[in-house]
Amino acid sequence: AETCKAAVQQFVNKLDAEVVKSLIFDNGAEFSALSEVTGTNLYFAHPYTPSERGSNEQLNGLLREFIPKGQSITSFSDDHIKQATAALNQRPRKLFGYKSANEFMAEQLLA
């Protein structure tokens, strides 16, 4: 929980509050200390309601292209994870007006 809290706080601190307006998490034990994170609005989804975490569920589905369901992420090399991350962040998304996540984030940071 403390590791997760530190990582989320570092992420929020790195980006402007206008970029990271809110974050949604499930109720896993690893997120139990997140109420201490400052600088953005944090929300916790209700149990068994994936519709409250739509973009997370969508990204999980895309990630299955690179890491099949049921396989531990620890069985993949750091290079494989980096390649998967890069591929997903370069893919155009309807949510971002058919820009990639990288393009969208760059625009937000320049605005």
C-alpha positions in Angstrom: 0.0 0.0 0.0 2.8 2.4 0.8 4.6 1.7 -2.4 1.5 2.2 -4.4 0.7 5.5 -2.5 4.2 6.8 -3.2 4.0 5.9 -6.9 0.6 7.6 -7.3 1.7 10.7 -5.4 4.8 10.9 -7.6 2.6 10.7 -10.7 0.2 13.4 -9.5 3.1 15.7 -8.4 4.8 15.3 -11.8 1.7 16.4 -13.7 -0.5 19.5 -13.5 -3.8 19.2 -11.6 -5.5 20.2 -14.9 -4.1 17.1 -16.5 -4.8 14.7 -13.7 -8.2 15.8 -12.6 -9.2 12.5 -11.0 -8.1 8.9 -10.6 -10.3 5.8 -9.9 -9.2 2.7 -8.2 -10.7 -0.6 -7.1 -10.8 -1.6 -3.4 -7.7 -3.8 -3.4 -5.4 -3.8 -0.3 -2.7 -2.2 -2.4 -4.8 0.9 -2.7 -5.7 1.2 1.0 -3.3 4.1 1.7 -4.4 6.3 -1.3 -6.7 8.4 0.8 -3.4 10.2 1.8 -2.6 11.2 -1.7 -3.0 15.0 -2.4 -3.3 17.1 -5.5 -6.2 15.4 -7.3 -9.5 13.8 -6.7 -9.4 10.1 -5.9 -12.4 7.8 -6.2 -12.9 4.1 -5.4 -15.1 2.0 -7.5 -17.8 -0.2 -5.9 -17.0 -4.0 -5.8 -18.1 -6.0 -8.8 -18.9 -2.9 -10.9 -16.4 -2.9 -13.8 -18.5 -0.2 -15.5 -17.2 2.3 -12.9 -13.7 1.6 -14.3 -14.4 1.6 -18.0 -11.1 2.9 -19.3 -9.2 0.5 -17.0 -11.2 -2.4 -18.2 -10.6 -1.3 -21.8 -6.9 -1.0 -21.3 -6.8 -4.4 -19.6 -8.4 -5.9 -22.7 -5.8 -4.3 -24.9 -3.0 -5.5 -22.6 -4.1 -9.1 -23.1 -2.7 -8.8 -26.6 0.8 -8.8 -25.0 0.2 -10.6 -21.7 -2.5 -13.4 -21.9 -5.0 -13.7 -19.1 -3.8 -16.1 -16.5 -0.1 -15.5 -17.0 1.8 -13.6 -14.4 3.3 -10.3 -15.5 6.5 -11.4 -13.7 7.1 -14.1 -16.3 7.7 -11.4 -19.0 10.9 -9.4 -19.4 11.2 -5.7 -18.7 11.8 -5.2 -22.4 8.6 -7.0 -23.3 6.6 -4.8 -20.8 8.3 -1.6 -22.2 7.4 -2.7 -25.8 3.8 -3.4 -24.8 3.5 -0.1 -23.0 5.0 1.8 -26.0 2.7 0.0 -28.5 -0.4 0.8 -26.4 0.6 4.4 -25.8 1.2 4.9 -29.6 -2.2 3.4 -30.6 -4.8 5.9 -31.7 -7.9 6.0 -29.4 -11.4 7.2 -30.1 -11.4 8.7 -26.5 -8.6 11.1 -27.5 -10.1 12.0 -30.9 -8.1 9.3 -32.6 -4.8 10.6 -31.3 -2.5 8.3 -29.4 -2.2 8.6 -25.6 1.3 10.0 -26.1 0.0 12.7 -28.5 -2.9 13.5 -26.2 -0.7 13.8 -23.1 1.9 15.9 -25.0 -0.9 18.3 -26.0 -2.2 18.5 -22.4 1.3 19.3 -21.0 1.8 22.1 -23.6 -1.6 23.7 -23.0 
